[in-house]
Amino acid sequence: MGLKKLAAKVIDYNERLENGQASEIKPLHVEKVLEKLRSKSTELEVEIASAKSADKKTRLESKLQIARTHIERAEWLLKELN
């Protein structure tokens, strides 16, 4: 999901929030998720460094890329909330 889709989802969320159909996302919630994502990213980097097979290393690198993408999105959302 690119940032355009993410921005559209935030707009949709804001509309649902105004209509009382969603609860408010607080910056603290996003910061907690960011902390978990960064921790997972660090764990994956350690696992990649110690991986012996190429298949496992490739799989872990794919997971790391996904984690980094989620970190970017969470940082963007945190900026939007502040």
C-alpha positions in Angstrom: 0.0 0.0 0.0 1.5 3.3 -1.1 1.2 6.6 0.8 -1.7 7.7 -1.4 -3.8 4.7 -0.4 -2.8 5.3 3.2 -3.8 8.9 3.0 -7.1 7.9 1.6 -7.6 5.5 4.5 -6.8 8.3 7.0 -9.4 10.5 5.3 -11.9 7.7 5.5 -11.0 7.2 9.2 -11.5 10.9 9.9 -14.9 10.8 8.4 -15.9 7.7 10.4 -14.5 9.4 13.5 -16.6 12.5 12.9 -19.7 10.3 12.5 -19.0 8.5 15.7 -18.2 5.2 14.0 -14.6 4.9 15.0 -12.5 5.6 18.1 -9.7 8.1 18.1 -6.2 7.0 17.3 -3.8 8.6 19.8 -0.1 9.3 19.1 0.8 7.1 22.0 -0.8 4.1 20.3 1.2 4.7 17.2 4.4 5.2 19.2 3.9 1.8 20.9 3.4 0.1 17.6 6.5 1.9 16.2 8.5 0.6 19.2 7.4 -3.0 18.5 8.2 -2.6 14.8 11.7 -1.2 15.4 12.4 -4.0 17.9 11.2 -6.6 15.3 13.4 -5.0 12.7 16.4 -5.2 14.9 15.7 -8.9 15.7 15.4 -9.7 11.9 18.7 -7.9 11.2 20.4 -10.1 13.8 18.8 -13.2 12.4 19.9 -12.3 8.9 23.5 -11.9 10.0 23.4 -15.4 11.6 21.4 -17.1 8.8 23.3 -20.0 7.2 21.1 -20.9 4.3 20.4 -18.6 1.4 16.7 -19.4 1.5 16.3 -18.4 5.1 18.3 -15.2 4.5 16.0 -14.3 1.6 12.9 -15.0 3.6 14.1 -12.9 6.5 15.1 -10.0 4.2 11.6 -10.1 2.8 10.2 -9.8 6.3 12.6 -7.0 7.2 11.5 -5.1 4.1 7.9 -5.4 5.2 8.7 -4.2 8.7 10.5 -1.2 7.3 7.5 -0.4 5.1 5.3 -0.5 8.2 7.7 1.7 10.1 7.5 4.3 7.3 3.7 4.2 7.4 3.6 4.5 11.2 6.0 7.4 11.2 3.8 9.1 8.5 0.7 8.5 10.6 2.3 9.9 13.7 3.2 13.1 11.8 -0.4 13.3 10.6 -1.8 12.9 14.1 0.5 15.6 15.6 
